[in-house]
Amino acid sequence: MFNKLVLKNGLRVILVPQKGSLAATVLILVEAGSEYETKNINGLSHFLEHLMFKGTKNRPKPGMIANELDSLGAEYNAFTGGQYTGYYAKVQKEKINKAIDLVSDLYLNPIFIPEEIEKERGVIIEEINMYEDTPMRRVHEVFTSLLYGDQPAGWDIAGRKEVIRELKRDQFANYREKHYVAPKTVVAVAGAFDEKKVLKQIREAFGHLKKLPAPKKPITTEKQIKPELVVKFKESDQSHLVLGVRAFDIFDKRRYSLQVLANVLGGGMSSRLFHKVRDELGAAYYVRAESDLTLDHGCLAVAAGVDHSKIQIVIKAVLEEMVKMTKEVVPDAELKKSKDHLIGNFILGLEGSDELASYYGGQEIITKKPIEPIEVIGRVKAVKAEEIMAVAKFIFQNSKLNLAIIGPYKESEGFRKILRF
C-alpha cells in the first residue's frame, strides 16, 4: 500500500512503506524532459540533470554531494527521459533522512558553476559519441526519430552536439525556474522509514518551492500512410534493427492486452520470436518485443541483433509472426504461460525499495493515478485471447509499420521491398 499527499504548493508526495526492508530510497521526479524542449535547446534537460550534481548553495564545491553520498554507502544517480527527469539515492534504512537531505539539496539549490558547465559540456558530447558507437542502443533512437520526426518526441534525449556546445548558463537557470516547480514535482520514498519524520522533512525542504503554472508538453502529432524505413550505414559485425508499429497512449484500456501480446511475441526465451529467430534460424543472440506507452503516443517494437546475411530472413520472420497474431487466437496454454511470465517478472521487479519508488513515482508523474500491483496483476489476468487478436489487427497495419536498421548497408531498396504485412 502507498500513501499519497499533496502539499499546499502542489508538490506530490508518495510514501511506500516496505516491511522487513533493510534499505530505503528517495526519488525526486519532475515533469521536464526532452519532449518539453524547443529545437534550439534540445538536450538541455539532460545537460541540466548532469549539472545538478556539480554544486549547491549548501555544498558549493564540485564533488561534495557525491562524496557525502558515497560516505553513506548509497546507490545514487539521475536519469532523463522524454517526459520526466529523476534523481534518487538508495541507502541503509538508518540513513534515509540524510539521503533526503542530499537529494533535495541538489534538486532545490543548484548554483551552476561556469567552469563546471564547460567541463560537463565535454562529458555530454562524449556520452553522445558513446551512444553513436553503441548501435544496439542507438538503433532505438533512430527508430524513435523515424516514428515522430522533427518534433520533441522524435529528438534524441541527449540532444545534438551543435546545441550542447552553445547552451549558456542563463538557459539552464531559466529552464529550471520554469519547469522545476512544485506542481510538476513528485517526491517518492520507499522502503523502511519513519513516515511522520520523513513527511516532516519533505515539508520543510520543499514547502517553499514555488507554486507556478505547470508548462504543458507540446502535443505529439502522428501521420503515416505507408511503411517507413531508415537505414544508417555503419561498419559492424552485426546488424541491429528495430521493427515496430504505432500503438496508442498509456491511458488506453487496451494497454494490458498490448503487454500480453508483446510478451507472447518476444517476452522471454520461450516466446515465439526467440524460438523462431534464435532457436530455428540461429540468426540472433538477442531478440525481444516490448510495448512503450507514454502520455500521448506509444508503440510496440521488436529489437534484434542479427547476422548480416540473415537480416532479410529475420525481418520476414518477424512480420510473419505479427500477421499470425491477427489471424489466430493465442492458445490457452500459451496465453496462461505468457501471463504468468509477465506477472512473475512484474512482482520480482518490485522487490527493492528503489524499484518500488520508481513504480509508484513513475505512475504518479505520468498518469497522476498510481494503482496497486494487485490491480495490475488482475488486469493482466483478465486479458482474453480475442482482445489480443483485436489489438493485433489494430496495430499490425502497413500504415503503422516502421523499420530502423544500423549496419553495413548503403542502400535500402531491398529492405523496402519486403517491408509490408
C-alpha positions, -999 to 999 in steps of 0.1 A, spaced: 0 0 0 11 36 -7 1 69 7 -2 100 -15 -2 135 -1 -3 169 -18 14 198 -2 -2 233 -2 21 243 -31 10 214 -52 40 191 -47 31 155 -46 45 131 -20 43 93 -24 52 72 7 56 34 2 65 16 34 81 -18 30 80 -42 59 112 -61 66 133 -40 42 169 -31 53 170 -2 28 151 29 18 151 51 -14 142 87 -21 133 95 -57 125 130 -69 108 132 -103 99 163 -123 78 167 -154 106 180 -175 123 160 -203 133 163 -239 97 165 -250 93 198 -232 122 213 -251 123 235 -282 148 227 -310 173 254 -301 177 238 -266 173 201 -274 194 182 -249 191 209 -222 170 187 -198 197 160 -198 225 185 -196 207 201 -166 204 168 -149 242 164 -150 248 199 -136 226 194 -106 253 173 -90 280 199 -95 274 222 -66 246 237 -44 243 267 -21 248 243 8 275 223 -8 292 247 -32 322 227 -43 320 201 -71 322 166 -57 308 174 -23 274 158 -29 290 127 -45 314 124 -16 287 125 10 265 100 -8 295 77 -12 302 80 25 266 68 31 273 37 10 245 49 -13 235 38 -47 226 70 -65 221 85 -99 199 106 -121 182 100 -155 164 120 -181 136 107 -204 113 123 -229 87 132 -203 104 135 -169 138 137 -151 146 118 -119 171 120 -91 175 92 -65 195 77 -37 191 43 -21 207 38 14 206 17 45 173 24 62 190 43 91 204 68 67 173 77 47 169 112 63 205 121 53 198 108 18 167 130 16 187 160 27 213 154 0 189 147 -29 166 176 -20 196 199 -18 208 191 -53 173 194 -66 164 227 -49 197 246 -47 220 242 -77 244 270 -84 256 263 -120 293 270 -117 305 283 -151 337 262 -151 317 230 -144 293 238 -172 323 238 -196 337 206 -182 303 188 -184 298 200 -219 327 178 -230 314 149 -209 280 150 -226 295 152 -261 315 121 -252 283 105 -240 267 112 -273 297 97 -291 294 66 -269 258 61 -280 269 66 -316 294 37 -311 267 15 -294 244 5 -323 224 -18 -300 212 13 -282 215 38 -309 190 20 -332 162 27 -308 169 64 -310 169 61 -348 135 42 -346 120 69 -324 132 96 -348 116 77 -377 83 75 -358 79 111 -347 102 131 -370 112 167 -363 92 173 -332 102 169 -295 91 133 -293 114 125 -322 145 142 -309 174 125 -291 172 129 -253 209 137 -251 205 164 -278 227 174 -308 263 183 -304 260 216 -320 233 226 -295 252 212 -265 282 233 -275 262 265 -274 240 262 -243 245 291 -218 242 293 -180 212 315 -181 194 290 -203 198 263 -176 187 287 -149 156 299 -169 146 264 -179 149 251 -143 130 281 -129 101 275 -154 99 237 -151 112 227 -117 81 239 -99 61 223 -71 30 212 -91 53 193 -115 74 176 -88 69 142 -71 89 131 -41 87 93 -36 101 75 -6 100 37 -4 114 10 19 118 11 57 114 46 72 96 66 98 67 81 78 60 110 102 97 120 103 101 117 66 70 137 57 80 164 81 114 166 65 99 168 30 75 195 41 104 216 55 126 211 24 100 215 -3 74 237 13 89 269 -2 91 255 -37 71 278 -60 36 271 -69 37 283 -105 17 272 -135 30 239 -149 41 243 -185 24 218 -208 42 194 -231 37 200 -268 12 176 -282 29 149 -303 14 145 -338 15 114 -359 9 110 -396 17 79 -417 2 63 -447 26 36 -457 55 16 -443 86 37 -434 122 28 -433 156 43 -423 189 26 -428 221 40 -411 254 29 -425 279 16 -400 307 -10 -404 299 -36 -378 300 -73 -372 263 -74 -365 232 -57 -379 208 -41 -353 172 -35 -361 140 -22 -345 108 -32 -364 77 -18 -348 43 -2 -351 25 28 -338 0 19 -310 -18 42 -285 -11 62 -253 -8 49 -217 -44 58 -209 -58 34 -234 -77 4 -219 -60 -19 -243 -26 -14 -227 -27 -47 -209 -37 -66 -240 -8 -50 -258 16 -60 -229 5 -96 -232 7 -95 -270 43 -82 -268 52 -109 -243 38 -137 -265 58 -123 -294 91 -117 -277 89 -116 -239 112 -145 -230 133 -175 -241 101 -194 -248 85 -166 -268 76 -170 -305 103 -148 -318 130 -162 -296 121 -197 -308 119 -186 -344 148 -162 -348 173 -176 -324 165 -213 -320 153 -221 -355 172 -197 -377 203 -193 -355 203 -157 -367 205 -136 -334 217 -136 -299 191 -112 -286 155 -107 -299 127 -92 -279 94 -74 -282 82 -46 -259 54 -20 -257 63 16 -248 33 38 -240 35 74 -228 13 105 -223 2 110 -259 19 83 -280 31 47 -279 44 18 -299 52 -19 -299 87 -27 -312 108 -58 -318 146 -53 -314 173 -78 -326 209 -80 -334 213 -103 -363 237 -119 -388 242 -96 -418 234 -124 -442 202 -133 -425 187 -99 -418 160 -101 -445 151 -136 -434 147 -123 -399 126 -93 -410 103 -116 -429 100 -139 -400 91 -111 -376 64 -98 -400 50 -133 -404 47 -138 -366 29 -104 -364 5 -113 -391 -2 -147 -375 -14 -129 -343 -41 -111 -364 -54 -144 -378 -52 -169 -349 -61 -166 -313 -33 -174 -288 -39 -209 -275 -50 -211 -238 -18 -228 -226 5 -202 -243 -17 -174 -230 -15 -186 -195 23 -191 -197 27 -156 -211 6 -140 -184 24 -159 -157 57 -148 -172 46 -112 -172 32 -113 -137 62 -131 -123 87 -106 -138 65 -77 -126 65 -90 -90 102 -97 -90 108 -62 -103 92 -47 -72 114 -64 -46 137 -34 -39 129 0 -24 143 17 -55 120 -4 -77 90 5 -56 98 42 -56 102 40 -94 70 21 -98 47 44 -78 66 76 -86 67 68 -123 29 63 -124 23 95 -105 44 116 -127 28 103 -159 -8 94 -151 -13 111 -117 -32 80 -106 -9 52 -93 -25 18 -89 -15 -10 -67 4 -40 -81 -25 -63 -72 -48 -43 -96 -22 -46 -124 -20 -83 -119 -58 -86 -120 -59 -66 -153 -33 -88 -169 -51 -120 -158 -83 -106 -173 -69 -102 -208 -86 -125 -233 -72 -141 -264 -98 -123 -285 -87 -90 -271 -51 -97 -281 -62 -105 -316 -82 -73 -318 -52 -52 -307 -30 -71 -332 -55 -63 -360 -55 -26 -350 -17 -21 -348 -3 -45 -374 -11 -24 -404 11 -11 -432 1 25 -423 17 20 -389 48 -1 -398 83 12 -393 118 -2 -395 152 12 -384 185 -6 -392 221 1 -383 246 -19 -403 269 -20 -433 242 -11 -459 245 17 -484 211 11 -500 177 4 -485 156 -7 -515 160 -44 -507 145 -38 -473 117 -16 -486 105 -44 -509 99 -68 -480 86 -42 -455 49 -49 -456 23 -71 -439 
